[in-house]
């Protein structure tokens, strides 16, 4: 009998059935208990809620120590609506995207960036009150009247969508390529359903301040006119009553209490008119409603009630109008909120100089999988695995929280300078100069602080991790930037997965990680400038149990917090375990020197250290690759002036072997620096050679083009010369034939001579005129003569003789290729053949 097992994804709506043989060889993402049973049997699944909660707790702790929530708040602040800010946080905090969803999010961000660059299609939702729109939708669904402010919010939403759609169509009409560059947002915007008649109706009945217009209905206009008339009538009555109280007029004033017009006495004084005492007191005075005003106030209350009912009728009619397109309005609101989320990601990228990552799907251990990537606005997919040189290529990457913190401090400092400048200017204008010296000193110090902040920009880090490397061990001094580097990599991985651009100045290649686990310490916080180094073995154990072959693991000070020897041994064992069966990439920081030696026994390890400036005794926050860090404590103590006896004793206690290792490390650092300089120099020469090679190719192409043009020109000149020669030859032949025919026809006076010697004519002609063949042969021979044998061509300004004109002319231009010459005779310019002139 065949057996099978059921596996149910908690986030899915389907159930998968697998043979037991497959089940035993597959690691499931969601922990559960599986039972084997016949295929026909009813199977049940029991989820391990405790394991699921533990994994969720590990994820939550990792996000907390990486300060992912602060980054989510920073990105959400760029959203234009309150609902957009909430949706941005929810989307970024979920981190449950699949690889295909991450690619789609990046494509959306790229499209929004292109819209910003275009200018005319920017996604600006600052004028939308999404909360009021949502409330209006809820009221309309319950058939409740929608108040004016909410109705105007709906109209603003529809108008913004209409404007956005119009601008997009105009951009596409200008250049069809924008349709592709704005994808996939183009389809969302072009698919928006906008009820323009509803917008027109709302603007007809609701004023800009949200109140219902008088023109909304005739009943409302009549009721409001009556209210205004009664208010004027009552107000005039009150004024007349106050004027009649001559002695008490200065103590009386007209007041409106709960919609009823009354007379208020400032002091506790009696009045001569009769009325209803509404309130009295020695401090507040008395409030009296005159008896003559009571009927008018009652009538006013009725008129106001009529106006309120008319307003409610208009708003109810407006609610009914909205109910007809309520689903479309709600769908439009959802799309606008989603576009606001996309725009928040794009605006954050543009504000901080982000770069679209080349996100690719790494292969699993021992398996082949599809790999795709996205870079810029283009994406490529392949159904076969491709080899990459780098597992992680992250050049000049900034920590987003550190960059944001520096920008906020710099903005505050600049604001303080501006406030101090304005205060000094105000004091000068008011001639209050008692503290002029103090003000100048404060301003100078503030300006110096701004200058120092502008120069002290955050230092970017470079991460180039080879595809063979599974574990990277980073060493370096305290406060050297190791923890910042861990957080930078972790945040960059989550940003790429969430559809955010990575804050790097160059193109980034980063794998899609299914999860990022971090153990950095409870008290580590960039915002508080704190840095602690404590290990949490339990959390590392949980990370190891939940990480997969596509996870990123970040461990700070692994093996610390216990005996150094035991801690080093434990750290080595942990890292070796991660290298063999653990995450796709593990990055660990440590002070244990033993962990530096793992690289030399296992190709899956790589070393790096944080550079330290021993001259200025401060870290540079730069990473040196392939070089293990060395201890600088004794050298620093010596430079700080610690007594030499103590320093020498410390060196002896440290041991000669350790000192030799440090010397080797020093040599390696020097060789590394020399190699880096030589590599940069070689790259520079390669670039120069490449430029020279390209210039040579351009020169070769130009020479070949010039040679081809020259050859064609010569061929054209020869062809033209041959045509001229043929023309001259034909003309000479025709002339010779004409002369022969003319000579063969004697005149009447010569008839007797012709009759006497007809037989001797040809003999005479043979001597007097050469045959046609002889003339043609001589002409061809003349053409074949070299230029040196021919007469020299006339030059510009020469005087030549034209036999057809019988006069001399001046040469203006000579064109040998066309066998032509331009001459001037008097006021006339003539173009002649070269054969027609004589020098």
Residue pairs with C-beta under 8 A, 6 or more apart in sequence:
1 38
2 19
2 38
2 39
3 19
3 20
3 36
3 37
3 38
3 39
4 17
4 18
4 19
4 20
4 36
4 37
4 39
4 43
5 17
5 18
5 19
5 20
5 23
5 34
5 35
5 36
5 37
5 43
6 15
6 16
6 17
6 34
6 43
6 44
6 45
7 15
7 16
7 17
7 18
7 23
7 28
7 32
7 34
7 45
8 15
8 16
8 32
8 45
9 16
9 29
9 30
10 30
10 47
10 52
11 96
17 39
18 26
20 36
23 34
27 548
29 514
29 548
30 47
30 52
31 47
31 48
31 51
31 52
31 55
32 45
32 46
32 47
32 48
33 45
33 46
33 47
33 48
34 45
35 43
35 44
35 45
37 43
54 542
54 546
55 542
55 546
57 542
58 517
58 539
58 542
58 543
58 546
59 95
59 515
59 517
61 518
61 539
62 490
62 516
62 517
62 518
62 519
62 543
63 69
63 93
63 95
65 518
65 519
65 520
65 521
65 522
65 524
66 487
66 490
66 491
66 494
66 516
66 518
66 520
66 554
67 401
67 487
67 491
67 525
67 526
67 527
68 92
68 93
68 491
68 494
69 93
70 401
70 527
71 92
71 400
71 401
71 491
71 495
72 88
72 89
72 92
72 93
73 89
74 348
74 400
74 401
74 404
75 88
75 92
75 344
75 345
75 348
75 500
76 84
76 85
76 86
76 88
76 89
76 92
76 344
77 85
77 344
78 343
78 344
78 345
78 347
78 348
78 351
79 85
79 87
79 88
79 125
79 340
79 341
79 343
79 344
80 124
80 125
80 126
80 127
80 128
80 340
80 343
80 344
81 125
81 126
81 128
81 129
81 130
81 336
81 337
81 340
82 130
82 131
83 130
83 131
83 134
83 337
83 340
84 125
84 130
84 337
84 340
84 341
84 343
84 344
85 344
87 337
87 338
87 340
87 341
88 340
88 341
88 344
88 345
91 341
91 498
91 499
92 498
92 500
95 494
95 497
95 498
95 515
97 105
97 497
97 498
97 499
99 359
99 361
99 372
99 512
102 359
102 496
102 497
102 498
102 499
102 512
103 359
103 372
103 374
103 379
104 184
104 499
105 345
105 498
105 499
106 356
106 357
106 359
106 374
106 496
106 499
107 183
107 184
107 374
107 377
107 379
108 184
108 185
108 342
108 345
108 499
109 342
109 345
109 346
109 349
109 356
109 499
109 500
109 501
110 356
110 376
110 377
111 181
111 182
111 183
111 184
111 185
111 186
111 342
111 377
112 123
112 185
112 339
112 342
112 343
112 345
112 346
112 347
113 346
113 349
113 350
113 501
114 178
114 181
114 182
114 377
115 121
115 122
115 123
115 182
115 185
115 346
116 122
116 123
116 346
116 347
116 350
118 171
118 178
120 167
120 170
120 171
121 164
121 167
121 168
121 171
121 178
121 182
123 164
123 339
123 340
123 342
123 343
123 346
124 343
125 160
125 336
125 339
125 340
125 343
127 156
127 160
128 153
128 156
128 157
128 160
128 336
129 153
129 156
130 157
130 333
130 336
130 337
132 149
132 150
132 153
132 154
133 150
133 153
133 154
133 157
133 329
133 333
134 333
135 150
136 146
136 150
136 151
136 153
136 154
136 322
137 322
137 326
137 329
137 330
137 333
139 145
139 146
139 150
139 319
140 146
140 319
140 322
140 323
140 326
141 323
141 326
143 319
143 323
144 319
145 312
145 315
145 316
145 318
145 319
146 154
146 315
146 318
146 319
146 322
147 210
147 315
148 206
148 207
148 209
148 210
148 211
148 212
148 315
149 210
151 202
151 206
151 210
151 315
151 318
151 322
152 202
152 206
152 208
152 210
154 198
154 202
154 322
154 329
155 198
155 199
155 202
155 203
155 206
157 329
157 332
157 333
157 336
158 194
158 195
158 196
158 198
158 199
158 329
158 332
159 199
160 336
161 192
161 194
161 332
161 336
162 194
162 196
162 199
164 189
164 192
165 189
165 190
165 192
165 194
168 178
168 182
168 186
168 189
168 190
169 190
171 178
171 182
172 178
172 179
172 186
179 186
181 377
182 189
185 339
185 342
188 335
188 338
188 339
189 339
192 332
192 335
193 325
193 328
193 331
193 332
194 332
195 325
195 328
195 329
198 321
198 322
198 325
201 318
201 321
202 318
204 213
204 215
204 216
205 212
205 213
205 215
205 216
205 314
205 318
206 212
206 213
206 216
206 318
207 213
212 220
212 311
212 314
212 315
214 220
214 221
214 224
214 225
215 221
216 311
216 314
217 310
217 313
217 314
219 306
219 310
219 313
220 307
220 310
220 311
220 313
220 314
223 303
223 306
223 307
223 309
223 310
224 307
226 303
226 306
226 307
227 300
227 303
227 304
227 307
230 296
230 299
230 300
230 303
231 261
231 300
233 296
234 261
234 293
234 296
234 297
234 300
235 254
235 261
237 290
237 292
237 293
237 296
238 254
238 261
238 263
238 290
238 293
239 254
241 263
241 273
241 290
241 292
242 249
242 252
242 253
242 254
242 263
243 249
244 272
244 273
245 252
245 271
245 272
245 273
248 265
248 269
248 271
251 265
251 266
251 267
251 269
251 285
252 263
252 264
252 265
252 266
252 271
253 263
253 264
253 266
254 261
254 262
254 263
254 264
255 261
255 262
255 263
255 264
255 287
256 262
257 278
257 287
257 289
259 300
259 301
259 304
260 289
260 297
260 300
260 301
261 289
261 293
261 296
261 297
261 300
262 275
262 278
262 287
262 288
262 289
262 290
262 293
263 271
263 275
263 287
263 288
263 289
263 290
264 285
264 286
264 287
264 288
265 271
265 285
265 286
265 287
265 288
266 285
267 285
268 280
268 281
268 282
268 285
268 286
269 286
271 288
273 288
273 290
273 291
273 292
274 290
274 291
275 288
275 289
275 290
275 291
275 293
276 288
276 289
276 291
276 294
277 286
277 287
277 288
278 287
278 288
278 289
279 286
279 287
280 286
280 287
289 297
322 329
345 499
345 500
345 501
348 354
348 500
348 501
349 500
349 501
352 398
352 400
352 403
352 404
352 503
353 503
353 505
354 500
354 501
354 502
354 503
354 504
355 501
355 502
355 503
355 504
355 505
355 506
355 507
355 508
356 374
356 375
356 376
356 377
356 501
356 502
357 374
357 375
357 492
357 495
357 496
357 501
357 502
357 508
357 509
357 510
358 373
358 374
358 375
358 507
358 508
358 509
358 510
359 373
359 374
359 496
359 497
359 510
359 511
359 512
360 371
360 372
360 373
360 388
360 509
360 510
360 511
360 512
361 369
361 370
361 371
361 372
361 511
361 512
362 371
362 391
362 511
362 512
362 550
362 584
363 369
363 371
363 385
364 549
364 550
365 549
368 384
368 385
369 385
370 381
370 382
370 383
370 384
370 385
371 382
371 384
371 385
371 386
372 379
372 380
372 381
372 382
373 379
373 380
373 509
374 380
375 507
387 467
388 467
388 509
389 466
389 467
390 464
390 465
390 466
390 467
390 509
391 465
391 466
391 467
391 469
391 511
391 584
391 585
392 463
392 464
392 465
392 489
392 509
392 510
392 511
392 585
393 463
393 464
393 465
393 508
393 509
393 510
394 461
394 462
394 463
394 464
394 488
394 489
394 492
394 502
394 504
394 508
394 509
394 510
395 462
395 463
395 464
395 504
395 505
395 506
395 507
395 508
396 460
396 461
396 462
396 504
396 505
396 506
397 460
397 461
397 462
397 463
397 488
397 489
397 492
397 502
397 503
397 504
397 508
398 458
398 460
398 488
398 503
398 504
399 458
399 484
399 487
399 488
399 491
399 503
399 526
400 491
400 495
400 503
401 487
401 491
401 526
401 527
402 458
402 484
402 526
403 458
403 503
405 526
405 527
406 453
406 456
406 457
406 458
409 453
410 450
410 453
410 454
413 446
413 449
413 450
413 453
414 450
416 446
417 443
417 446
417 447
417 450
420 439
420 442
420 443
420 446
421 443
423 439
424 439
424 440
424 443
427 433
427 435
427 436
427 439
459 481
459 620
459 621
459 622
460 504
460 505
461 481
461 484
461 485
461 488
461 621
461 622
461 623
462 622
462 623
462 625
463 485
463 489
463 623
464 625
465 472
465 585
465 606
466 606
468 603
468 604
469 585
469 604
469 605
469 606
470 578
470 579
470 582
470 583
470 584
470 585
470 586
470 604
470 605
471 575
471 578
471 579
471 585
471 586
471 587
471 588
471 598
471 604
471 605
471 606
472 585
472 586
472 587
472 588
472 605
472 606
472 607
472 608
473 575
473 588
473 589
473 590
473 595
473 596
473 598
473 599
473 605
473 606
473 607
473 608
473 628
474 482
474 485
474 486
474 587
474 588
474 589
474 590
474 608
474 609
474 610
474 623
474 629
475 482
475 589
475 590
475 591
475 595
475 596
475 607
475 608
475 609
475 610
475 628
475 629
476 482
476 589
476 609
476 610
476 611
476 612
476 619
476 629
477 610
477 612
477 619
477 629
477 632
478 531
478 533
479 531
479 619
480 610
480 612
480 619
480 621
481 610
481 619
481 621
482 556
482 589
482 610
483 520
483 521
483 524
483 531
483 556
483 589
484 526
484 621
485 587
485 589
485 610
485 623
486 518
486 520
486 554
486 556
486 587
486 589
487 518
487 520
487 526
487 554
489 552
489 554
489 587
490 516
490 518
490 552
490 554
492 502
492 503
492 504
492 508
492 510
493 510
493 511
493 513
493 516
493 552
494 516
495 501
495 502
495 503
496 502
496 508
496 510
496 512
497 512
497 513
502 508
502 510
511 550
511 584
511 585
512 550
513 550
513 551
513 552
513 584
513 585
514 548
514 550
514 551
515 546
515 547
515 548
515 551
515 552
516 551
516 552
516 554
517 543
517 546
517 547
517 551
517 552
517 553
517 554
517 583
518 553
518 554
518 555
518 556
519 535
519 536
519 539
519 540
519 543
519 554
519 555
519 556
520 554
520 556
521 532
521 533
521 534
521 536
521 556
521 557
522 532
522 534
523 530
523 532
524 530
524 531
524 532
524 556
533 556
533 557
533 560
533 591
534 557
534 560
534 561
535 557
535 558
535 559
535 560
535 561
535 562
535 567
537 570
540 555
540 558
540 574
543 553
544 574
544 577
544 578
544 582
547 553
547 578
547 582
547 583
548 583
548 584
549 583
549 584
550 583
550 584
551 582
551 583
551 584
552 583
552 584
552 585
552 586
552 587
553 578
553 582
553 583
553 585
553 586
553 587
554 586
554 587
554 588
555 574
555 586
555 587
555 588
555 589
556 588
556 589
557 589
557 590
557 591
558 571
558 574
558 575
558 588
558 589
558 590
558 595
559 567
559 568
559 569
559 570
559 571
559 572
559 574
559 590
559 592
559 595
560 567
560 590
560 591
560 592
561 567
562 570
564 592
567 592
568 592
568 593
568 594
568 595
569 594
571 588
571 590
571 592
571 594
571 595
572 594
572 595
572 598
575 586
575 588
575 595
575 598
575 605
576 598
576 602
578 586
579 586
579 602
579 604
579 605
580 604
588 595
593 628
593 631
593 658
593 661
596 607
596 628
596 629
598 605
599 605
599 606
599 607
599 628
606 625
606 626
607 626
607 627
607 628
608 623
608 624
608 625
608 626
608 627
609 623
609 624
609 627
609 628
609 629
609 630
610 619
610 620
610 621
610 622
610 623
610 624
610 629
611 619
611 620
611 621
611 622
611 623
611 624
612 618
612 619
612 620
612 632
613 619
613 620
614 632
614 635
614 636
614 639
617 636
617 639
617 640
624 669
624 672
625 672
626 672
627 665
627 668
627 669
627 672
628 665
628 668
629 665
630 661
630 662
630 665
630 666
630 669
631 658
631 662
634 647
634 650
634 651
634 654
637 646
637 647
637 650
638 644
638 647
651 659
716 817
717 817
720 817
720 818
720 819
721 817
721 819
724 818
724 819
724 833
725 783
728 779
728 835
729 776
729 779
729 780
732 775
732 776
732 779
733 772
733 775
733 776
736 772
736 775
737 772
739 769
740 769
740 772
743 765
743 769
746 753
746 754
754 761
757 764
770 778
791 839
792 839
793 814
793 816
793 834
794 800
794 811
794 814
794 821
794 837
794 839
795 811
795 814
796 811
796 812
796 813
796 814
797 810
797 811
798 810
798 811
798 839
799 808
799 809
799 810
799 811
800 808
800 809
800 811
800 821
800 823
800 837
800 838
800 839
801 807
801 808
801 809
801 837
801 838
801 839
802 808
802 809
802 823
802 825
802 832
802 836
802 837
802 838
803 836
803 838
804 836
805 825
807 825
809 823
809 824
809 825
809 830
809 837
810 823
810 824
810 825
811 821
811 822
811 823
812 822
812 823
812 824
812 829
813 821
813 822
814 821
814 822
814 834
815 821
815 822
816 834
819 833
819 834
819 835
820 831
820 832
820 833
820 834
821 831
821 832
821 833
821 834
821 837
822 829
822 830
822 831
822 832
823 829
823 830
823 832
823 837
824 830
